[in-house]
Amino acid sequence: MPQPEPCQIEFALPDAEATEALGAALARAFPGPAAESTGLHLEGDLGAGKTTCVRSLLRALGVSGLIRSPTFTLVETYRLTELTCVHVDLYRLSGPEEVEELGLRDFLGAGCLLLVEWPSKGAQALPPPDLELSLSFADAGRRARMRAHGAIGERWLINLRNDTRLIPYLSNLA
């Protein structure tokens, strides 16, 4: 029996402000804390906007103060009233065996949003994502492709599709 097509969506992001708008929209569309951790994996070349998107998402969720890039610290944690956001950057890791040393298992319970940049560096050592975001360069701007995995990811994308502030960036509904 063939597998059903995954829930997908694509946006054209002409500039950094559009990438920030996508991050804020991801926060508005977030389905809320679940019984298990919720995961967003972000892939893309250096400079494609992964950290810009995550910073905007965190700010829109209510993180105040400095939002650091985890490029050198590898993990940054932000505790909100009902949600703990864990921003992880695996770029500098040499393989999945190093993921275990980060202590991410401590954040795999209810009320945790795990935001992972460069998840391919962690491969099977990471929990599967609910939502994948791939950012790529396209002409003078960027393109964002998202794919949902499971019910939480699908609900997140449905909420995102219904965000009328993103209509100018919507390039393809799959």
Secondary structure, DSSP 8 states (H G I E B T S, - for coil): -------EEEEEE-SHHHHHHHHHHHHHH-----SS-EEEEEEE-TTSSHHHHHHHHHHHHT--S----TTTTSEEEEE-SS-EEEEEE-TT-SSGGGTGGGTGGGG-STTEEEEEESGGGTGGGS---SEEEEEEEETTEEEEEEEE-HHHHHHHHHHHHT-GGGGGGEEEE-
